[in-house]
Amino acid sequence: MNLKEQEYMLALGRTGSLTGAAQQLCITQPTLSVFLNNLEERLGTQLFVRAGKKLVPTAAGRAYLSCAQRMELLKIDFETELAEYVRGTKGVLHVGSLRHRSLYLMPRLIRQFQDLHPGVEVILHEDSTVILEKMLYGGELDLLVTNQPLENPALTVQPIYQDRLLAVMGAATAAQLNHNWQWKDGLPYLNLKSVANEVFYLLPRPRSIRILAEAAFRYSNVEPRHIQQITNIDLGCQMAAEELGIAFTMESYHRYFNYLRPTKCFAIGDPALRTGWNAVWRKNAVVPAYMQDFLQLLEDQMRDVRLDKFWPR
């Protein structure tokens, strides 16, 4: 499927420059200039105007670029489908993931996947959900893994895991609770009133764990007296392991922690409250068999949470 005209226009739209677009396309600037002049003459309207040194699309140009982008997405979907028919065992899977999750989740997951599909290359993209969603919609990603709610009707959202917030503390701190907790849904559950006077390590707003922790305080009717703001989950949990206070993490995240000093974890807050992890892709996009296998491995790994090794019953 040859979309050279659309590719030239999209390069001009991305760079806003004949020189920059020509470099991306590996052609000369005069060749690209002649192409644009001929296209505007054929269409009977100007597609770009100069604003200083930058090419800015006109209303007609913006309409053309919007249509060209949709055609590019159709081309991507067609080529994916064609590769599935022709090869079946070869391909490239572009996966978007949040930075803090990629460090622990993706290496093992990609290793398992490539053992299953050695001919499929997985390319990992790390960024915020906002940017990754734009990349997905723009065709730069095949799949996005996120715990942020997405309501774009152009996307398919598949739930893969329901996560829970945990309070983390050192073993000595936990021992002082004198079993002032109970088992709920396979986890020890603690009312935060039992530790209201401790130091709490919290991430800054609007991080999702900070929001969940504040909801847990409200549920337990607790006004924390001592709060220290930290930069990441691991730092807070390391402080907790050293008996310096209490930190917060997610159930699916905790299994990766490994400290010299032991920790204990408790479910807290509203027992019914869960944070959903989702796999997201473009609606009506072709989902190759190898991507289906990746989704299954992802779901299996997210559910592979064994807190019983920290809390033997």
Beta strands, then each sheet from edge to edge (+ up, - down):
strand 1: 48-51
strand 2: 54-57
strand 3: 91-97
strand 4: 120-126
strand 5: 143-146
strand 6: 155-163
strand 7: 165-170
strand 8: 182-184
strand 9: 187-189
strand 10: 199-202
strand 11: 226-229
strand 12: 247-250
strand 13: 263-267
strand 14: 275-282
sheet 1: 1+ 2-
sheet 2: 4+ 3+ 5+ 14- 6+
sheet 3: 12+ 7- 13+
sheet 4: 8+ 9-
sheet 5: 10+ 11+
end
